[in-house]
Amino acid sequence: MIFKHGYFHADPHPGNLFVQPNNRIALIDFGMVGALKPGHMQFLAGFTLGLARKDARIITESLLILCGRKFFAEKDDLEFYVNELLNQSGWVCQSVFRLKRYLL
């Protein structure tokens, strides 16, 4: 829903989600929903994939998309620092990396 249409349900708890026959998901209570711009959708997809792969280049490209920067003089430096963050143990919950099987 987020990656295909840009819409998201901001309150997805078990009382608002139902699994229907044929594995279809039904949502209720649309009091808190939102929409993403195409650039934000592209950022979120790339950033999530970059985290799952622990790929500093993908994360750096995603951050530049979010900022609307096609050219950035310090891109190599930014990628270096992103890589340093990725190499620090425990900075991201390990469950995030389990997403990799769904993204690849």
C-alpha positions as CSV (number, residue, x, y, z in Angstrom):
1,M,0.0,0.0,0.0
2,I,2.8,2.4,0.9
3,F,5.1,1.5,-1.9
4,K,2.5,1.0,-4.6
5,H,0.0,3.8,-3.9
6,G,1.8,6.0,-1.3
7,Y,-1.0,5.7,1.3
8,F,-0.5,4.4,4.8
9,H,-2.6,3.6,7.8
10,A,-1.1,5.3,10.8
11,D,-2.7,3.2,13.5
12,P,-2.2,-0.5,12.4
13,H,-3.0,-2.5,15.5
14,P,-4.8,-5.9,15.6
15,G,-8.2,-4.2,16.2
16,N,-7.8,-2.3,12.9
17,L,-6.5,-5.1,10.7
18,F,-8.4,-8.2,9.6
19,V,-7.3,-11.1,7.5
20,Q,-10.0,-12.0,5.0
21,P,-10.4,-15.2,2.9
22,N,-7.8,-15.6,0.2
23,N,-5.3,-13.8,2.5
24,R,-6.7,-10.3,1.8
25,I,-6.2,-7.7,4.4
26,A,-9.0,-5.4,5.5
27,L,-8.4,-2.2,7.3
28,I,-10.8,-0.2,9.4
29,D,-10.7,3.1,11.4
30,F,-9.2,5.6,8.9
31,G,-8.9,8.4,11.5
32,M,-5.2,8.4,11.1
33,V,-4.0,7.9,7.5
34,G,-1.5,9.7,5.4
35,A,-0.1,9.9,1.9
36,L,3.5,10.1,0.7
37,K,4.8,12.1,-2.3
38,P,6.5,10.0,-5.0
39,G,10.0,11.2,-3.9
40,H,9.2,10.2,-0.3
41,M,8.1,6.7,-1.5
42,Q,11.3,6.3,-3.4
43,F,13.3,7.4,-0.4
44,L,11.5,5.0,2.0
45,A,11.9,2.1,-0.4
46,G,15.6,2.8,-1.0
47,F,16.4,3.5,2.7
48,T,14.7,0.4,3.9
49,L,16.4,-1.7,1.3
50,G,19.8,-0.1,2.1
51,L,19.3,-0.9,5.8
52,A,18.3,-4.5,5.0
53,R,21.4,-5.0,2.9
54,K,23.6,-2.8,5.1
55,D,24.5,-0.9,1.9
56,A,25.8,2.6,2.5
57,R,25.6,3.5,-1.1
58,I,21.9,2.8,-1.3
59,I,21.2,4.6,1.9
60,T,23.3,7.6,0.8
61,E,21.4,7.8,-2.5
62,S,18.1,7.6,-0.6
63,L,19.1,10.4,1.7
64,L,20.0,12.6,-1.3
65,I,16.6,11.8,-2.9
66,L,14.9,12.9,0.3
67,C,16.8,16.1,0.3
68,G,16.1,16.7,-3.4
69,R,19.8,16.8,-4.2
70,K,20.9,15.3,-7.5
71,F,24.4,16.5,-7.1
72,F,26.2,16.7,-3.8
73,A,29.9,17.6,-3.6
74,E,30.5,15.7,-0.4
75,K,28.6,12.5,-1.5
76,D,31.7,10.3,-0.9
77,D,32.1,11.7,2.6
78,L,28.4,11.2,3.4
79,E,28.6,7.6,2.2
80,F,31.7,7.1,4.3
81,Y,29.9,8.3,7.4
82,V,26.8,6.2,6.7
83,N,29.0,3.2,6.3
84,E,30.6,4.0,9.7
85,L,27.2,4.1,11.3
86,L,26.3,0.7,9.7
87,N,29.5,-0.8,11.0
88,Q,28.8,0.3,14.6
89,S,27.2,-2.7,16.3
90,G,23.7,-2.4,17.7
91,W,22.8,0.9,16.2
92,V,19.8,-0.7,14.4
93,C,17.6,-3.3,15.9
94,Q,18.5,-6.7,14.3
95,S,14.8,-7.3,13.4
96,V,15.2,-4.7,10.7
97,F,17.6,-6.9,8.9
98,R,15.1,-9.7,8.9
99,L,13.2,-7.5,6.3
100,K,15.8,-8.5,3.8
101,R,14.0,-11.7,2.9
102,Y,10.9,-9.7,1.9
103,L,12.7,-7.0,0.0
104,L,15.0,-9.1,-2.2
